[in-house]
Amino acid sequence: MLSGLNTLEKVKFTFRANTSILKENKFIKNYPRGEKLLRIMNYNIKENKIKEFQEFIKKNEKTKAAHAPKGWKYLGTYFYVLGFGPYHAAVMWEITDYADLDALRDHNDPIFWNIIEQFLDLTAHEPTPGWLLREVGDTQITEPKKP
């Protein structure tokens, strides 16, 4: 199904499929709207492309932030340094609720997606985990009842 798609189309397809599942989840739909969520996406960079990656990020950060989807605040791209971290780099975004994931999925700004495509051309095509964190004070805690 994905074999005829380029890398960016595959990323968009996978993201759309994953966020559609989230959108239909009753628990998430009814979850209280929060203050902040932190979205961290990890990447490894293709061999011999780290300096090129660094220059690309420095050149495009302001444009990427200016063309971000509604609800998405670009916090920066960071290198893991001194051997701390299992990957080369992480991109961090702040969002305010789960609906912002749909805003990314539906975002149609060609400048933004062109930057993402160039970014993906410099990164390794391997699965790496990403994280979605909610502020501690804004997290709903559910614990089992004591017997």
Secondary structure as GFF3:
##gff-version 3
##sequence-region A 1 147
A	DSSP	alpha_helix	7	24	.	.	.	ID=ss1
A	DSSP	alpha_helix	26	29	.	.	.	ID=ss2
A	DSSP	beta_strand	37	43	.	.	.	ID=ss3
A	DSSP	alpha_helix	50	66	.	.	.	ID=ss4
A	DSSP	beta_strand	73	79	.	.	.	ID=ss5
A	DSSP	beta_strand	89	95	.	.	.	ID=ss6
A	DSSP	alpha_helix	99	106	.	.	.	ID=ss7
A	DSSP	alpha_helix	110	122	.	.	.	ID=ss8
A	DSSP	beta_strand	130	134	.	.	.	ID=ss9
A	DSSP	three_ten_helix	136	138	.	.	.	ID=ss10
###
